[in-house]
Amino acid sequence: MYRRKESSRIITLGAHAQRGNKLIQTTSHMREMVSDLEEHLKKESVPSSLREEYEEEVEKNRQLESEVEHLQQELFKKQGHREGGPAKGLQAYDGMSQLALKKLLRTLEKEKVEVEWELKEIEWRLDQEASAVSKATEEREAIRDRLAQLKSQSQVGSHQ
């Protein structure tokens, strides 16, 4: 199951990388167009339609660069800040001998048992605390009822 999740994550990262590559290509194309337009602007007076097109291209370029940067950051986060990406983490197990893998498995199973035991202990403590809170709430309500009863008796007594 872990491999399936990891492979789907790799596929997702691949899709992000492809999208990023497309954006990089588009950005470089846009840069070329911008430089061509800038050269054209320098050589002769340009009609307003070309100036508007130039300004639109510059704005698109800014947006694409921003999107490329965002996708690169997202890709970096999804790779878990590991060098070489998620596949690199799995490759660490590929080189291990069967004996080493069995030893690692036993260690992980021991850790799992310890964590399960800690979880049961925490659940027990929570049950104890819940019981104590419930008991304190009941006692508080009983005291509040008793105080209300005494208050009503003292008001009846003071009116007589």
C-alpha positions in Angstrom: 0.0 0.0 0.0 2.9 2.3 0.8 4.4 1.7 -2.6 1.0 2.5 -4.3 0.8 5.8 -2.4 4.4 6.6 -3.2 4.0 5.8 -6.9 0.8 7.9 -7.1 2.8 10.7 -5.4 5.6 10.3 -8.0 3.0 10.4 -10.8 1.5 13.6 -9.3 5.0 15.1 -9.0 5.7 14.1 -12.5 2.6 15.9 -13.7 3.6 19.0 -11.7 7.1 18.8 -13.3 5.6 18.5 -16.8 3.4 21.5 -16.1 6.3 23.4 -14.7 8.4 22.5 -17.8 5.6 23.7 -20.1 5.4 26.9 -18.1 9.1 27.4 -18.4 9.0 26.8 -22.2 6.1 29.2 -22.5 7.9 31.8 -20.3 11.0 31.6 -22.5 8.9 32.0 -25.6 7.2 35.0 -24.0 10.6 36.4 -23.2 11.6 36.1 -26.8 8.5 37.8 -27.9 9.0 40.6 -25.4 12.6 41.1 -26.5 11.5 41.2 -30.1 8.8 43.7 -29.3 11.3 45.8 -27.3 13.7 45.8 -30.3 10.9 46.8 -32.6 9.9 49.6 -30.2 13.5 50.9 -30.3 13.8 50.9 -34.1 10.7 52.8 -35.0 7.6 54.4 -33.7 5.1 51.7 -32.9 1.3 52.0 -33.3 -0.7 51.9 -30.1 -2.0 48.4 -30.9 1.5 47.0 -30.8 2.2 48.9 -27.5 -0.9 47.4 -26.0 0.1 43.9 -27.2 3.6 44.5 -25.7 2.1 45.5 -22.4 -0.2 42.5 -22.4 2.7 40.2 -23.2 4.7 41.7 -20.3 1.8 41.1 -17.9 1.4 37.5 -19.1 5.1 37.0 -18.6 4.9 38.2 -15.0 2.0 36.0 -14.3 3.6 32.9 -15.9 6.9 33.6 -13.9 4.8 33.8 -10.7 3.0 30.5 -11.5 6.3 28.8 -12.3 7.8 29.9 -9.0 4.7 28.8 -7.2 4.8 25.3 -8.9 8.5 25.0 -8.1 7.8 25.7 -4.4 4.9 23.3 -4.4 7.0 20.6 -6.0 9.8 21.2 -3.5 7.3 20.8 -0.6 5.8 17.6 -2.0 9.2 16.1 -2.5 9.6 16.4 1.3 12.7 18.5 0.9 14.7 15.4 0.1 17.4 15.5 -2.4 16.5 13.4 -5.4 12.8 13.4 -4.7 10.6 10.7 -3.2 12.0 7.9 -5.3 15.4 8.4 -3.6 13.8 7.4 -0.2 12.6 4.1 -1.6 15.9 3.4 -3.2 17.5 3.2 0.2 15.6 0.0 0.8 16.5 -1.5 -2.6 20.1 -1.9 -1.7 19.5 -3.6 1.7 20.0 -7.3 2.1 17.1 -9.5 3.0 18.6 -10.0 6.5 18.8 -6.3 7.0 15.3 -5.8 5.8 14.0 -8.5 8.3 15.9 -6.8 11.1 14.4 -3.5 10.1 11.0 -5.1 10.0 11.4 -6.5 13.5 12.5 -3.1 14.8 9.5 -1.4 13.2 7.2 -4.1 14.6 8.6 -3.5 18.1 8.2 0.2 17.7 4.6 -0.4 16.6 3.9 -2.5 19.7 5.4 0.3 21.9 3.3 3.0 20.2 0.1 0.9 20.5 0.9 0.3 24.2 1.4 4.1 24.7 -1.9 4.7 22.9 -3.8 2.3 25.2 -2.2 4.0 28.2 -3.3 7.4 27.0 -6.8 6.1 26.3 -6.9 4.7 29.8 -5.8 8.1 31.3 -8.4 9.9 29.2 -11.1 7.5 30.5 -9.9 8.2 34.1 -9.9 11.9 33.5 -13.4 11.8 31.9 -14.7 9.9 34.9 -13.2 12.4 37.2 -14.7 15.3 35.3 -18.0 13.6 35.2 -17.9 13.0 38.9 -16.9 16.6 39.6 -19.7 17.9 37.4 -22.2 15.8 39.3 -20.9 17.1 42.6 -20.9 20.7 41.4 -24.5 20.3 40.2 -25.5 18.7 43.6 -23.9 21.6 45.5 -25.6 24.2 43.2 -28.9 22.5 43.8 -28.3 22.5 47.6 -27.3 26.2 47.5 -30.5 27.0 45.5 -32.5 25.1 48.0 -30.9 26.9 51.0 -31.3 30.2 49.3 -35.0 29.6 48.6 -35.4 28.5 52.3 -33.7 31.6 53.6 -35.8 33.9 51.4 -39.0 32.1 52.6 -37.8 32.5 56.2 -36.9 36.2 55.9 -40.4 37.0 54.5 -42.2 35.5 57.5 
